[in-house]
Amino acid sequence: MKIFFIWTFFTIFISTSVFAEGDLAIRAKKLELKLGSDKSDYEMSQKVFELETGKAYRLEISSMGFKEYEFEAEDFFRNIWVRNIEVEGIEIDTSIINEIEFEREGEIEIKFVPIRPGKYEFEIEGLQSKGMVGKFIVK
């Protein structure tokens, strides 16, 4: 019986170390999303983000302030672990995000870890027809 428990422990230990992709002890990978540009109020710097579960990321979303931008990604926000949010040097500890609204020029940084694979769409509310949509692809 004792050999069974030892064998089970080592099997679990070895299998979890083999399949672990992410390393939260290393520095988070920086991602940037800029809303609006000198060319167009409706431009986004990136529309597709490829991520991996179990890896740490820092998403910086910035607004040029030309329009009011309401960033929505409900399914994505439900499938990440939020470490914290920083707005103009103020750190906010929260586990849930519903949406992010920019009424003027500004920047927000979200530190997170994806916890579930999938394809998650994001959009700028009311500006989808102007092409302000994208997706997070989590593997």
N, CA, C and O atoms as CSV, one atom per row, in Angstrom:
chain,resi,resn,atom,element,x,y,z
A,1,MET,N,N,0.823,-1.193,0.000
A,1,MET,CA,C,0.000,0.000,0.000
A,1,MET,C,C,0.871,1.263,0.000
A,1,MET,O,O,0.573,2.227,-0.705
A,2,LYS,N,N,1.933,1.251,0.784
A,2,LYS,CA,C,2.836,2.391,0.855
A,2,LYS,C,C,3.479,2.656,-0.504
A,2,LYS,O,O,3.651,3.810,-0.895
A,3,ILE,N,N,3.829,1.604,-1.214
A,3,ILE,CA,C,4.430,1.750,-2.550
A,3,ILE,C,C,3.423,2.381,-3.510
A,3,ILE,O,O,3.808,3.183,-4.361
A,4,PHE,N,N,2.152,2.038,-3.390
A,4,PHE,CA,C,1.114,2.610,-4.239
A,4,PHE,C,C,1.041,4.134,-4.053
A,4,PHE,O,O,0.975,4.868,-5.039
A,5,PHE,N,N,1.054,4.615,-2.807
A,5,PHE,CA,C,0.994,6.047,-2.531
A,5,PHE,C,C,2.232,6.775,-3.054
A,5,PHE,O,O,2.125,7.865,-3.614
A,6,ILE,N,N,3.388,6.178,-2.873
A,6,ILE,CA,C,4.623,6.780,-3.386
A,6,ILE,C,C,4.575,6.849,-4.902
A,6,ILE,O,O,4.918,7.880,-5.479
A,7,TRP,N,N,4.161,5.786,-5.555
A,7,TRP,CA,C,4.053,5.741,-7.018
A,7,TRP,C,C,3.054,6.796,-7.500
A,7,TRP,O,O,3.328,7.502,-8.470
A,8,THR,N,N,1.909,6.911,-6.840
A,8,THR,CA,C,0.887,7.893,-7.204
A,8,THR,C,C,1.428,9.313,-7.055
A,8,THR,O,O,1.208,10.146,-7.934
A,9,PHE,N,N,2.125,9.603,-5.970
A,9,PHE,CA,C,2.694,10.932,-5.749
A,9,PHE,C,C,3.669,11.296,-6.862
A,9,PHE,O,O,3.577,12.384,-7.432
A,10,PHE,N,N,4.591,10.410,-7.173
A,10,PHE,CA,C,5.579,10.696,-8.209
A,10,PHE,C,C,4.942,10.807,-9.588
A,10,PHE,O,O,5.383,11.619,-10.401
A,11,THR,N,N,3.932,10.024,-9.864
A,11,THR,CA,C,3.229,10.119,-11.142
A,11,THR,C,C,2.568,11.483,-11.293
A,11,THR,O,O,2.668,12.107,-12.349
A,12,ILE,N,N,1.898,11.946,-10.249
A,12,ILE,CA,C,1.249,13.259,-10.289
A,12,ILE,C,C,2.293,14.355,-10.389
A,12,ILE,O,O,2.131,15.285,-11.180
A,13,PHE,N,N,3.356,14.269,-9.608
A,13,PHE,CA,C,4.408,15.292,-9.619
A,13,PHE,C,C,5.061,15.384,-10.990
A,13,PHE,O,O,5.260,16.485,-11.502
A,14,ILE,N,N,5.390,14.271,-11.582
A,14,ILE,CA,C,6.053,14.268,-12.889
A,14,ILE,C,C,5.107,14.758,-13.974
A,14,ILE,O,O,5.523,15.525,-14.843
A,15,SER,N,N,3.853,14.339,-13.950
A,15,SER,CA,C,2.919,14.741,-15.004
A,15,SER,C,C,2.607,16.232,-14.947
A,15,SER,O,O,2.444,16.861,-15.992
A,16,THR,N,N,2.520,16.810,-13.752
A,16,THR,CA,C,2.233,18.239,-13.685
A,16,THR,C,C,3.432,19.061,-14.129
A,16,THR,O,O,3.253,20.124,-14.723
A,17,SER,N,N,4.628,18.608,-13.864
A,17,SER,CA,C,5.794,19.371,-14.301
A,17,SER,C,C,6.022,19.244,-15.793
A,17,SER,O,O,6.600,20.147,-16.398
A,18,VAL,N,N,5.592,18.164,-16.402
A,18,VAL,CA,C,5.756,17.967,-17.839
A,18,VAL,C,C,4.786,18.847,-18.625
A,18,VAL,O,O,5.165,19.400,-19.657
A,19,PHE,N,N,3.546,18.989,-18.160
A,19,PHE,CA,C,2.529,19.705,-18.904
A,19,PHE,C,C,2.461,21.194,-18.585
A,19,PHE,O,O,1.746,21.929,-19.267
A,20,ALA,N,N,3.178,21.655,-17.579
A,20,ALA,CA,C,3.129,23.071,-17.212
A,20,ALA,C,C,3.832,23.896,-18.275
A,20,ALA,O,O,5.011,23.679,-18.553
A,21,GLU,N,N,3.114,24.846,-18.876
A,21,GLU,CA,C,3.670,25.700,-19.921
A,21,GLU,C,C,4.176,27.017,-19.355
A,21,GLU,O,O,5.257,27.475,-19.723
A,22,GLY,N,N,3.415,27.625,-18.474
A,22,GLY,CA,C,3.743,28.960,-17.999
A,22,GLY,C,C,4.676,28.959,-16.802
A,22,GLY,O,O,4.810,27.955,-16.102
A,23,ASP,N,N,5.306,30.070,-16.582
A,23,ASP,CA,C,6.173,30.263,-15.432
A,23,ASP,C,C,5.875,31.650,-14.877
A,23,ASP,O,O,6.315,32.656,-15.434
A,24,LEU,N,N,5.129,31.701,-13.782
A,24,LEU,CA,C,4.718,32.981,-13.218
A,24,LEU,C,C,5.838,33.686,-12.474
A,24,LEU,O,O,5.677,34.825,-12.035
A,25,ALA,N,N,6.977,33.010,-12.330
A,25,ALA,CA,C,8.114,33.629,-11.652
A,25,ALA,C,C,8.904,34.550,-12.579
A,25,ALA,O,O,9.710,35.357,-12.115
A,26,ILE,N,N,8.674,34.431,-13.887
A,26,ILE,CA,C,9.387,35.300,-14.819
A,26,ILE,C,C,8.566,36.558,-15.082
A,26,ILE,O,O,7.384,36.627,-14.744
A,27,ARG,N,N,9.195,37.525,-15.675
A,27,ARG,CA,C,8.542,38.801,-15.949
A,27,ARG,C,C,7.369,38.626,-16.927
A,27,ARG,O,O,7.451,37.857,-17.885
A,28,ALA,N,N,6.294,39.345,-16.664
A,28,ALA,CA,C,5.101,39.267,-17.501
A,28,ALA,C,C,5.378,39.831,-18.893
A,28,ALA,O,O,6.096,40.819,-19.044
A,29,LYS,N,N,4.796,39.186,-19.908
A,29,LYS,CA,C,4.946,39.652,-21.285
A,29,LYS,C,C,4.043,40.869,-21.501
A,29,LYS,O,O,2.870,40.858,-21.127
A,30,LYS,N,N,4.605,41.914,-22.109
A,30,LYS,CA,C,3.855,43.154,-22.335
A,30,LYS,C,C,3.069,43.080,-23.645
A,30,LYS,O,O,3.602,42.690,-24.684
A,31,LEU,N,N,1.798,43.460,-23.574
A,31,LEU,CA,C,0.916,43.575,-24.733
A,31,LEU,C,C,0.409,45.014,-24.773
A,31,LEU,O,O,0.170,45.620,-23.728
A,32,GLU,N,N,0.246,45.558,-25.972
A,32,GLU,CA,C,-0.235,46.934,-26.091
A,32,GLU,C,C,-1.432,47.019,-27.028
A,32,GLU,O,O,-1.468,46.374,-28.076
A,33,LEU,N,N,-2.406,47.822,-26.633
A,33,LEU,CA,C,-3.551,48.127,-27.474
A,33,LEU,C,C,-3.768,49.637,-27.412
A,33,LEU,O,O,-4.087,50.183,-26.356
A,34,LYS,N,N,-3.593,50.302,-28.548
A,34,LYS,CA,C,-3.795,51.747,-28.619
A,34,LYS,C,C,-5.087,52.020,-29.371
A,34,LYS,O,O,-5.291,51.514,-30.475
A,35,LEU,N,N,-5.947,52.812,-28.778
A,35,LEU,CA,C,-7.241,53.156,-29.368
A,35,LEU,C,C,-7.164,54.566,-29.945
A,35,LEU,O,O,-6.930,55.538,-29.228
A,36,GLY,N,N,-7.367,54.651,-31.256
A,36,GLY,CA,C,-7.269,55.934,-31.945
A,36,GLY,C,C,-5.830,56.240,-32.318
A,36,GLY,O,O,-4.888,55.769,-31.681
A,37,SER,N,N,-5.681,57.045,-33.372
A,37,SER,CA,C,-4.346,57.472,-33.818
A,37,SER,C,C,-4.475,58.812,-34.533
A,37,SER,O,O,-5.573,59.347,-34.681
A,38,ASP,N,N,-3.340,59.343,-34.972
A,38,ASP,CA,C,-3.366,60.593,-35.729
A,38,ASP,C,C,-4.076,60.413,-37.069
A,38,ASP,O,O,-4.623,61.370,-37.617
A,39,LYS,N,N,-4.069,59.189,-37.597
A,39,LYS,CA,C,-4.712,58.897,-38.882
A,39,LYS,C,C,-6.230,58.787,-38.771
A,39,LYS,O,O,-6.968,59.297,-39.615
A,40,SER,N,N,-6.691,58.099,-37.697
A,40,SER,CA,C,-8.121,57.840,-37.575
A,40,SER,C,C,-8.520,57.643,-36.115
A,40,SER,O,O,-7.786,57.046,-35.328
A,41,ASP,N,N,-9.691,58.155,-35.775
A,41,ASP,CA,C,-10.246,57.942,-34.431
A,41,ASP,C,C,-10.596,56.473,-34.211
A,41,ASP,O,O,-10.703,56.024,-33.070
A,42,TYR,N,N,-10.774,55.722,-35.300
A,42,TYR,CA,C,-11.264,54.350,-35.233
A,42,TYR,C,C,-10.165,53.309,-35.414
A,42,TYR,O,O,-10.457,52.129,-35.608
A,43,GLU,N,N,-8.922,53.729,-35.354
A,43,GLU,CA,C,-7.810,52.800,-35.537
A,43,GLU,C,C,-7.463,52.120,-34.214
A,43,GLU,O,O,-7.498,52.733,-33.147
A,44,MET,N,N,-7.127,50.831,-34.320
A,44,MET,CA,C,-6.628,50.074,-33.171
A,44,MET,C,C,-5.267,49.521,-33.558
A,44,MET,O,O,-5.086,49.047,-34.680
A,45,SER,N,N,-4.314,49.575,-32.647
A,45,SER,CA,C,-2.951,49.159,-32.964
A,45,SER,C,C,-2.831,47.660,-33.207
A,45,SER,O,O,-1.931,47.218,-33.922
A,46,GLN,N,N,-3.724,46.879,-32.623
A,46,GLN,CA,C,-3.674,45.425,-32.799
A,46,GLN,C,C,-5.075,44.861,-32.631
A,46,GLN,O,O,-5.850,45.330,-31.797
A,47,LYS,N,N,-5.391,43.848,-33.433
A,47,LYS,CA,C,-6.733,43.261,-33.362
A,47,LYS,C,C,-6.735,41.813,-32.900
A,47,LYS,O,O,-7.786,41.289,-32.533
A,48,VAL,N,N,-5.576,41.153,-32.912
A,48,VAL,CA,C,-5.492,39.764,-32.469
A,48,VAL,C,C,-4.325,39.621,-31.500
A,48,VAL,O,O,-3.204,40.044,-31.781
A,49,PHE,N,N,-4.616,39.019,-30.359
A,49,PHE,CA,C,-3.599,38.736,-29.358
A,49,PHE,C,C,-3.561,37.222,-29.142
A,49,PHE,O,O,-4.592,36.613,-28.859
A,50,GLU,N,N,-2.393,36.618,-29.273
A,50,GLU,CA,C,-2.235,35.185,-29.024
A,50,GLU,C,C,-1.552,34.995,-27.685
A,50,GLU,O,O,-0.458,35.507,-27.451
A,51,LEU,N,N,-2.220,34.245,-26.800
A,51,LEU,CA,C,-1.771,34.052,-25.430
A,51,LEU,C,C,-1.721,32.564,-25.099
A,51,LEU,O,O,-2.229,31.734,-25.853
A,52,GLU,N,N,-1.105,32.236,-23.968
A,52,GLU,CA,C,-1.073,30.869,-23.477
A,52,GLU,C,C,-1.557,30.848,-22.035
A,52,GLU,O,O,-1.282,31.768,-21.266
A,53,THR,N,N,-2.274,29.798,-21.677
A,53,THR,CA,C,-2.710,29.659,-20.298
A,53,THR,C,C,-1.486,29.507,-19.406
A,53,THR,O,O,-0.461,28.963,-19.820
A,54,GLY,N,N,-1.607,29.990,-18.189
A,54,GLY,CA,C,-0.544,29.818,-17.215
A,54,GLY,C,C,0.652,30.730,-17.388
A,54,GLY,O,O,1.649,30.561,-16.687
A,55,LYS,N,N,0.589,31.688,-18.294
A,55,LYS,CA,C,1.676,32.650,-18.463
A,55,LYS,C,C,1.194,34.029,-18.034
A,55,LYS,O,O,0.021,34.368,-18.189
A,56,ALA,N,N,2.109,34.814,-17.496
A,56,ALA,CA,C,1.767,36.145,-17.014
A,56,ALA,C,C,1.869,37.176,-18.136
A,56,ALA,O,O,2.803,37.148,-18.937
A,57,TYR,N,N,0.892,38.085,-18.180
A,57,TYR,CA,C,0.850,39.147,-19.193
A,57,TYR,C,C,0.548,40.485,-18.530
A,57,TYR,O,O,-0.040,40.552,-17.451
A,58,ARG,N,N,0.975,41.560,-19.219
A,58,ARG,CA,C,0.638,42.934,-18.860
A,58,ARG,C,C,0.020,43.571,-20.091
A,58,ARG,O,O,0.714,43.818,-21.077
A,59,LEU,N,N,-1.273,43.839,-20.044
A,59,LEU,CA,C,-1.962,44.472,-21.167
A,59,LEU,C,C,-2.099,45.960,-20.885
A,59,LEU,O,O,-2.771,46.364,-19.937
A,60,GLU,N,N,-1.445,46.782,-21.730
A,60,GLU,CA,C,-1.571,48.230,-21.624
A,60,GLU,C,C,-2.550,48.705,-22.689
A,60,GLU,O,O,-2.306,48.549,-23.885
A,61,ILE,N,N,-3.652,49.281,-22.245
A,61,ILE,CA,C,-4.638,49.839,-23.160
A,61,ILE,C,C,-4.567,51.356,-23.006
A,61,ILE,O,O,-4.669,51.882,-21.898
A,62,SER,N,N,-4.390,52.052,-24.126
A,62,SER,CA,C,-4.321,53.507,-24.060
A,62,SER,C,C,-5.282,54.126,-25.069
A,62,SER,O,O,-5.537,53.574,-26.139
A,63,SER,N,N,-5.797,55.268,-24.698
A,63,SER,CA,C,-6.722,56.015,-25.542
A,63,SER,C,C,-6.085,57.338,-25.916
A,63,SER,O,O,-5.495,58.020,-25.078
A,64,MET,N,N,-6.215,57.694,-27.201
A,64,MET,CA,C,-5.710,58.992,-27.655
A,64,MET,C,C,-6.652,60.118,-27.229
A,64,MET,O,O,-6.293,61.293,-27.306
A,65,GLY,N,N,-7.855,59.760,-26.782
A,65,GLY,CA,C,-8.790,60.745,-26.279
A,65,GLY,C,C,-9.663,61.405,-27.335
A,65,GLY,O,O,-10.362,62.375,-27.042
A,66,PHE,N,N,-9.629,60.887,-28.571
A,66,PHE,CA,C,-10.442,61.487,-29.635
A,66,PHE,C,C,-11.920,61.176,-29.476
A,66,PHE,O,O,-12.776,61.987,-29.831
A,67,LYS,N,N,-12.213,60.004,-28.945
A,67,LYS,CA,C,-13.586,59.556,-28.755
A,67,LYS,C,C,-13.700,58.952,-27.369
A,67,LYS,O,O,-12.700,58.737,-26.684
A,68,GLU,N,N,-14.933,58.682,-26.965
A,68,GLU,CA,C,-15.155,57.920,-25.750
A,68,GLU,C,C,-15.118,56.451,-26.151
A,68,GLU,O,O,-15.939,56.009,-26.955
A,69,TYR,N,N,-14.175,55.691,-25.601
A,69,TYR,CA,C,-14.004,54.282,-25.946
A,69,TYR,C,C,-14.406,53.418,-24.755
A,69,TYR,O,O,-13.884,53.576,-23.651
A,70,GLU,N,N,-15.346,52.498,-25.000
A,70,GLU,CA,C,-15.783,51.564,-23.969
A,70,GLU,C,C,-15.348,50.164,-24.393
A,70,GLU,O,O,-15.992,49.529,-25.228
A,71,PHE,N,N,-14.243,49.688,-23.805
A,71,PHE,CA,C,-13.644,48.400,-24.134
A,71,PHE,C,C,-14.408,47.291,-23.422
A,71,PHE,O,O,-14.511,47.281,-22.195
A,72,GLU,N,N,-14.949,46.350,-24.214
A,72,GLU,CA,C,-15.711,45.235,-23.647
A,72,GLU,C,C,-15.110,43.909,-24.096
A,72,GLU,O,O,-14.844,43.698,-25.279
A,73,ALA,N,N,-14.901,43.017,-23.124
A,73,ALA,CA,C,-14.380,41.675,-23.393
A,73,ALA,C,C,-14.853,40.750,-22.268
A,73,ALA,O,O,-14.043,40.140,-21.572
A,74,GLU,N,N,-16.156,40.657,-22.104
A,74,GLU,CA,C,-16.748,39.951,-20.973
A,74,GLU,C,C,-16.281,38.510,-20.843
A,74,GLU,O,O,-15.870,38.097,-19.758
A,75,ASP,N,N,-16.333,37.733,-21.925
A,75,ASP,CA,C,-15.924,36.325,-21.857
A,75,ASP,C,C,-14.442,36.201,-21.517
A,75,ASP,O,O,-14.050,35.332,-20.737
A,76,PHE,N,N,-13.627,37.063,-22.097
A,76,PHE,CA,C,-12.194,37.031,-21.800
A,76,PHE,C,C,-11.952,37.347,-20.328
A,76,PHE,O,O,-11.197,36.642,-19.658
A,77,PHE,N,N,-12.584,38.399,-19.821
A,77,PHE,CA,C,-12.396,38.791,-18.430
A,77,PHE,C,C,-12.842,37.696,-17.463
A,77,PHE,O,O,-12.298,37.596,-16.363
A,78,ARG,N,N,-13.815,36.876,-17.847
A,78,ARG,CA,C,-14.276,35.777,-16.998
A,78,ARG,C,C,-13.307,34.598,-17.004
A,78,ARG,O,O,-13.403,33.710,-16.158
A,79,ASN,N,N,-12.383,34.589,-17.948
A,79,ASN,CA,C,-11.483,33.451,-18.093
A,79,ASN,C,C,-10.012,33.803,-17.885
A,79,ASN,O,O,-9.118,33.144,-18.414
A,80,ILE,N,N,-9.784,34.852,-17.106
A,80,ILE,CA,C,-8.422,35.215,-16.709
A,80,ILE,C,C,-8.401,35.409,-15.199
A,80,ILE,O,O,-9.429,35.669,-14.573
A,81,TRP,N,N,-7.218,35.279,-14.634
A,81,TRP,CA,C,-7.008,35.627,-13.238
A,81,TRP,C,C,-6.352,36.998,-13.238
A,81,TRP,O,O,-5.242,37.157,-13.745
A,82,VAL,N,N,-7.026,37.982,-12.678
A,82,VAL,CA,C,-6.523,39.353,-12.654
A,82,VAL,C,C,-5.619,39.502,-11.431
A,82,VAL,O,O,-6.061,39.337,-10.294
A,83,ARG,N,N,-4.347,39.816,-11.681
A,83,ARG,CA,C,-3.404,40.047,-10.579
A,83,ARG,C,C,-3.622,41.430,-9.998
A,83,ARG,O,O,-3.729,41.591,-8.782
A,84,ASN,N,N,-3.688,42.436,-10.876
A,84,ASN,CA,C,-4.032,43.794,-10.444
A,84,ASN,C,C,-4.198,44.690,-11.658
A,84,ASN,O,O,-3.902,44.301,-12.788
A,85,ILE,N,N,-4.676,45.890,-11.399
A,85,ILE,CA,C,-4.894,46.894,-12.437
A,85,ILE,C,C,-4.196,48.162,-11.958
A,85,ILE,O,O,-4.227,48.490,-10.772
A,86,GLU,N,N,-3.567,48.868,-12.892
A,86,GLU,CA,C,-2.912,50.125,-12.531
A,86,GLU,C,C,-3.403,51.235,-13.453
A,86,GLU,O,O,-3.404,51.094,-14.676
A,87,VAL,N,N,-3.822,52.343,-12.840
A,87,VAL,CA,C,-4.288,53.513,-13.575
A,87,VAL,C,C,-3.557,54.729,-13.015
A,87,VAL,O,O,-3.734,55.090,-11.851
A,88,GLU,N,N,-2.736,55.355,-13.853
A,88,GLU,CA,C,-1.988,56.555,-13.476
A,88,GLU,C,C,-1.293,56.415,-12.124
A,88,GLU,O,O,-1.411,57.284,-11.260
A,89,GLY,N,N,-0.569,55.311,-11.953
A,89,GLY,CA,C,0.201,55.094,-10.736
A,89,GLY,C,C,-0.590,54.581,-9.553
A,89,GLY,O,O,-0.024,54.322,-8.491
A,90,ILE,N,N,-1.885,54.432,-9.723
A,90,ILE,CA,C,-2.723,53.906,-8.646
A,90,ILE,C,C,-3.008,52.440,-8.942
A,90,ILE,O,O,-3.521,52.096,-10.007
A,91,GLU,N,N,-2.667,51.580,-7.982
A,91,GLU,CA,C,-2.863,50.146,-8.158
A,91,GLU,C,C,-4.190,49.730,-7.543
A,91,GLU,O,O,-4.517,50.098,-6.415
A,92,ILE,N,N,-4.951,48.950,-8.316
A,92,ILE,CA,C,-6.260,48.485,-7.877
A,92,ILE,C,C,-6.227,46.966,-7.851
A,92,ILE,O,O,-5.951,46.331,-8.869
A,93,ASP,N,N,-6.510,46.374,-6.683
A,93,ASP,CA,C,-6.586,44.920,-6.578
A,93,ASP,C,C,-8.042,44.511,-6.682
A,93,ASP,O,O,-8.868,44.864,-5.841
A,94,THR,N,N,-8.336,43.766,-7.723
A,94,THR,CA,C,-9.689,43.281,-7.950
A,94,THR,C,C,-9.609,41.960,-8.691
A,94,THR,O,O,-8.608,41.674,-9.348
A,95,SER,N,N,-10.634,41.168,-8.592
A,95,SER,CA,C,-10.627,39.897,-9.307
A,95,SER,C,C,-11.575,39.901,-10.506
A,95,SER,O,O,-11.569,38.961,-11.301
A,96,ILE,N,N,-12.384,40.945,-10.641
A,96,ILE,CA,C,-13.391,40.984,-11.705
A,96,ILE,C,C,-13.315,42.315,-12.456
A,96,ILE,O,O,-13.181,43.381,-11.855
A,97,ILE,N,N,-13.403,42.222,-13.795
A,97,ILE,CA,C,-13.512,43.406,-14.644
A,97,ILE,C,C,-14.734,43.197,-15.526
A,97,ILE,O,O,-14.900,42.120,-16.098
A,98,ASN,N,N,-15.575,44.187,-15.646
A,98,ASN,CA,C,-16.725,44.092,-16.553
A,98,ASN,C,C,-16.440,44.808,-17.866
A,98,ASN,O,O,-16.675,44.256,-18.941
A,99,GLU,N,N,-15.940,46.018,-17.782
A,99,GLU,CA,C,-15.603,46.812,-18.963
A,99,GLU,C,C,-14.651,47.912,-18.533
A,99,GLU,O,O,-14.501,48.202,-17.346
A,100,ILE,N,N,-14.009,48.519,-19.524
A,100,ILE,CA,C,-13.101,49.628,-19.255
A,100,ILE,C,C,-13.538,50.789,-20.135
A,100,ILE,O,O,-13.622,50.650,-21.355
A,101,GLU,N,N,-13.812,51.922,-19.528
A,101,GLU,CA,C,-14.304,53.066,-20.285
A,101,GLU,C,C,-13.310,54.222,-20.209
A,101,GLU,O,O,-12.889,54.638,-19.129
A,102,PHE,N,N,-12.951,54.725,-21.380
A,102,PHE,CA,C,-12.077,55.889,-21.484
A,102,PHE,C,C,-12.938,57.071,-21.920
A,102,PHE,O,O,-13.462,57.077,-23.034
A,103,GLU,N,N,-13.084,58.053,-21.067
A,103,GLU,CA,C,-13.844,59.245,-21.431
A,103,GLU,C,C,-12.945,60.304,-22.050
A,103,GLU,O,O,-13.419,61.226,-22.714
A,104,ARG,N,N,-11.651,60.164,-21.826
A,104,ARG,CA,C,-10.655,61.085,-22.386
A,104,ARG,C,C,-9.345,60.320,-22.515
A,104,ARG,O,O,-9.302,59.110,-22.293
A,105,GLU,N,N,-8.290,61.018,-22.871
A,105,GLU,CA,C,-6.981,60.391,-23.028
A,105,GLU,C,C,-6.549,59.731,-21.711
A,105,GLU,O,O,-6.724,60.292,-20.629
A,106,GLY,N,N,-5.982,58.527,-21.835
A,106,GLY,CA,C,-5.534,57.842,-20.628
A,106,GLY,C,C,-4.984,56.467,-20.934
A,106,GLY,O,O,-4.979,56.013,-22.078
A,107,GLU,N,N,-4.519,55.811,-19.873
A,107,GLU,CA,C,-3.913,54.491,-20.016
A,107,GLU,C,C,-4.235,53.642,-18.798
A,107,GLU,O,O,-4.310,54.137,-17.673
A,108,ILE,N,N,-4.423,52.354,-19.046
A,108,ILE,CA,C,-4.646,51.395,-17.973
A,108,ILE,C,C,-3.760,50.181,-18.247
A,108,ILE,O,O,-3.560,49.798,-19.400
A,109,GLU,N,N,-3.237,49.587,-17.190
A,109,GLU,CA,C,-2.439,48.378,-17.327
A,109,GLU,C,C,-3.102,47.278,-16.505
A,109,GLU,O,O,-3.364,47.445,-15.314
A,110,ILE,N,N,-3.368,46.153,-17.160
A,110,ILE,CA,C,-3.979,45.010,-16.494
A,110,ILE,C,C,-2.946,43.892,-16.460
A,110,ILE,O,O,-2.446,43.473,-17.503
A,111,LYS,N,N,-2.627,43.409,-15.263
A,111,LYS,CA,C,-1.720,42.278,-15.114
A,111,LYS,C,C,-2.591,41.058,-14.864
A,111,LYS,O,O,-3.417,41.052,-13.951
A,112,PHE,N,N,-2.404,40.012,-15.687
A,112,PHE,CA,C,-3.302,38.872,-15.609
A,112,PHE,C,C,-2.626,37.590,-16.083
A,112,PHE,O,O,-1.533,37.601,-16.650
A,113,VAL,N,N,-3.324,36.487,-15.826
A,113,VAL,CA,C,-2.912,35.171,-16.296
A,113,VAL,C,C,-4.143,34.503,-16.902
A,113,VAL,O,O,-5.149,34.345,-16.210
A,114,PRO,N,N,-4.092,34.103,-18.186
A,114,PRO,CA,C,-5.215,33.368,-18.774
A,114,PRO,C,C,-5.336,31.990,-18.116
A,114,PRO,O,O,-4.335,31.302,-17.915
A,115,ILE,N,N,-6.561,31.596,-17.784
A,115,ILE,CA,C,-6.752,30.315,-17.099
A,115,ILE,C,C,-7.525,29.294,-17.927
A,115,ILE,O,O,-7.590,28.124,-17.550
A,116,ARG,N,N,-8.108,29.712,-19.041
A,116,ARG,CA,C,-8.895,28.780,-19.855
A,116,ARG,C,C,-8.666,29.064,-21.332
A,116,ARG,O,O,-8.802,30.206,-21.772
A,117,PRO,N,N,-8.316,28.022,-22.113
A,117,PRO,CA,C,-8.124,28.228,-23.556
A,117,PRO,C,C,-9.436,28.576,-24.249
A,117,PRO,O,O,-10.518,28.225,-23.778
A,118,GLY,N,N,-9.321,29.270,-25.372
A,118,GLY,CA,C,-10.493,29.619,-26.160
A,118,GLY,C,C,-10.228,30.852,-27.009
A,118,GLY,O,O,-9.151,31.447,-26.965
A,119,LYS,N,N,-11.248,31.219,-27.786
A,119,LYS,CA,C,-11.200,32.437,-28.592
A,119,LYS,C,C,-12.212,33.403,-27.989
A,119,LYS,O,O,-13.403,33.102,-27.900
A,120,TYR,N,N,-11.720,34.565,-27.578
A,120,TYR,CA,C,-12.540,35.544,-26.884
A,120,TYR,C,C,-12.515,36.871,-27.644
A,120,TYR,O,O,-11.455,37.457,-27.863
A,121,GLU,N,N,-13.681,37.322,-28.033
A,121,GLU,CA,C,-13.766,38.561,-28.801
A,121,GLU,C,C,-13.804,39.767,-27.878
A,121,GLU,O,O,-14.305,39.701,-26.755
A,122,PHE,N,N,-13.261,40.873,-28.381
A,122,PHE,CA,C,-13.388,42.150,-27.683
A,122,PHE,C,C,-13.860,43.188,-28.682
A,122,PHE,O,O,-13.697,43.024,-29.891
A,123,GLU,N,N,-14.449,44.262,-28.162
A,123,GLU,CA,C,-14.984,45.315,-29.033
A,123,GLU,C,C,-15.016,46.633,-28.285
A,123,GLU,O,O,-14.940,46.689,-27.057
A,124,ILE,N,N,-15.130,47.674,-29.063
A,124,ILE,CA,C,-15.373,49.000,-28.509
A,124,ILE,C,C,-16.857,49.273,-28.743
A,124,ILE,O,O,-17.304,49.438,-29.879
A,125,GLU,N,N,-17.593,49.316,-27.668
A,125,GLU,CA,C,-19.052,49.441,-27.730
A,125,GLU,C,C,-19.474,50.621,-28.603
A,125,GLU,O,O,-19.011,51.747,-28.424
A,126,GLY,N,N,-20.372,50.330,-29.557
A,126,GLY,CA,C,-20.909,51.351,-30.449
A,126,GLY,C,C,-20.038,51.641,-31.660
A,126,GLY,O,O,-20.466,52.347,-32.574
A,127,LEU,N,N,-18.817,51.106,-31.681
A,127,LEU,CA,C,-17.908,51.383,-32.793
A,127,LEU,C,C,-17.495,50.098,-33.534
A,127,LEU,O,O,-16.503,50.088,-34.263
A,128,GLN,N,N,-18.256,49.031,-33.341
A,128,GLN,CA,C,-17.956,47.765,-34.012
A,128,GLN,C,C,-18.025,47.918,-35.526
A,128,GLN,O,O,-17.195,47.356,-36.241
A,129,SER,N,N,-19.009,48.677,-36.028
A,129,SER,CA,C,-19.162,48.858,-37.480
A,129,SER,C,C,-18.003,49.649,-38.082
A,129,SER,O,O,-17.798,49.624,-39.296
A,130,LYS,N,N,-17.251,50.344,-37.245
A,130,LYS,CA,C,-16.074,51.102,-37.701
A,130,LYS,C,C,-14.811,50.248,-37.649
A,130,LYS,O,O,-13.709,50.742,-37.892
A,131,GLY,N,N,-14.979,48.947,-37.328
A,131,GLY,CA,C,-13.836,48.032,-37.308
A,131,GLY,C,C,-13.147,47.913,-35.972
A,131,GLY,O,O,-12.062,47.337,-35.895
A,132,MET,N,N,-13.732,48.430,-34.934
A,132,MET,CA,C,-13.087,48.377,-33.619
A,132,MET,C,C,-13.491,47.116,-32.872
A,132,MET,O,O,-14.167,47.159,-31.844
A,133,VAL,N,N,-13.047,45.984,-33.432
A,133,VAL,CA,C,-13.266,44.668,-32.854
A,133,VAL,C,C,-11.961,43.880,-32.947
A,133,VAL,O,O,-11.095,44.186,-33.767
A,134,GLY,N,N,-11.835,42.877,-32.105
A,134,GLY,CA,C,-10.653,42.030,-32.149
A,134,GLY,C,C,-10.892,40.783,-31.334
A,134,GLY,O,O,-12.013,40.516,-30.902
A,135,LYS,N,N,-9.804,39.994,-31.118
A,135,LYS,CA,C,-9.967,38.783,-30.331
A,135,LYS,C,C,-8.678,38.409,-29.622
A,135,LYS,O,O,-7.567,38.715,-30.056
A,136,PHE,N,N,-8.894,37.723,-28.496
A,136,PHE,CA,C,-7.823,37.097,-27.751
A,136,PHE,C,C,-7.913,35.600,-28.045
A,136,PHE,O,O,-8.964,34.990,-27.849
A,137,ILE,N,N,-6.826,35.017,-28.508
A,137,ILE,CA,C,-6.778,33.580,-28.760
A,137,ILE,C,C,-5.871,32.987,-27.688
A,137,ILE,O,O,-4.667,33.242,-27.658
A,138,VAL,N,N,-6.471,32.195,-26.818
A,138,VAL,CA,C,-5.735,31.605,-25.690
A,138,VAL,C,C,-5.551,30.118,-25.953
A,138,VAL,O,O,-6.517,29.375,-26.126
A,139,LYS,N,N,-4.291,29.703,-25.980
A,139,LYS,CA,C,-3.968,28.279,-26.203
A,139,LYS,C,C,-3.575,27.625,-24.906
A,139,LYS,O,O,-3.268,26.433,-24.884
